Amino acid sequence: MEAIAKYDFKATMDDELSFKQVDILKILSEECNQNWSKAEFNGKDGFISQNYIEMKPHPCFFGKTFQTDFGPVFWSFFPLILL
């Protein structure tokens, strides 16, 4: 998953990750607690405040409409999913 930074964040602890507004962060884990996630940016990883980010929408969904461009591998298994 990816997130877009809404604000600048300067790490104050060694295990935190600094970033700037509009940076794209790769979210590694949301299980830390309710307010912090583990993320990666520029080859470094650390904890980030969830208040400073906005999750990017997943490319398979557009609003409530399911995107149909999954490629031949997905569609070859699709009939099995319906069983």
N, C-alpha and C positions, 0 to 999 in steps of 0.2 A: 504494500500500500504506500501511497505517497501523500504528502501534505504540503501545503503552501504556507509559508510564514506570514502571519498577519502583521507582526511587529518585529523589531530587532530584539534579540535576546542575548545577553552577555552572561556566560557561565560564571558562577561564583564559587563552584565546587569543582574538584578534579573530575568527578564522574558526570558532569553536565556538558552539554554541547552548545557552543555559541553559533548564532546564525543571524542573518539580516532579513528584513522585510522582503517578501517575494521569493526568497530562496525556496527551492524544492527539496524536501527532506524525505528520505526513505524511512518509513516507520517499520521498525524491526519487531516491536512488541508493545502491546497496549495493556499488558497484564501487571505492570509495576504497581500502580494504584489508580485511583480515580482521576488524579490530576497530572500524572506524569507518564510519559511513554519513552521507550528506548528508540533512538533514531540514529541514522547515519547521514553524514553530509561531508563532502570533500575527503572521503577516505577515513574519516574519524567517526566514532560512535559515542553516544552518551545519552543522558536523560534530558528530555525537553518538557517544558510545561505545556499541557494541552490547551491552555488559555491563549497561547501565542500562535497557534496553528489552526488551519482549516483543512479538513481532509478533502483530497481530490476525489471526484466521483469515479467509481470503478468503470473502466472502459466497456464492460459488457452490458451496462445498463445506461439508459438515457431517461431520466425521470422515472416514470412507471412503465416505460416501454422497453421491452427486451430487445437488445440488439441481435440481429441475425447473422452477422458476419463472423462466424467462428471457424470457418475453414472446413476442409473435407474430413479431417479426423473426427471432429465433433459430430458432424452430420452422419458419419458412418455408424456411430454408436447411438445416435438419437432414437432410433426405433426401439432399442433395448431399454432406454430410459422410460419409455412410455408403458412398458410391460408391467 
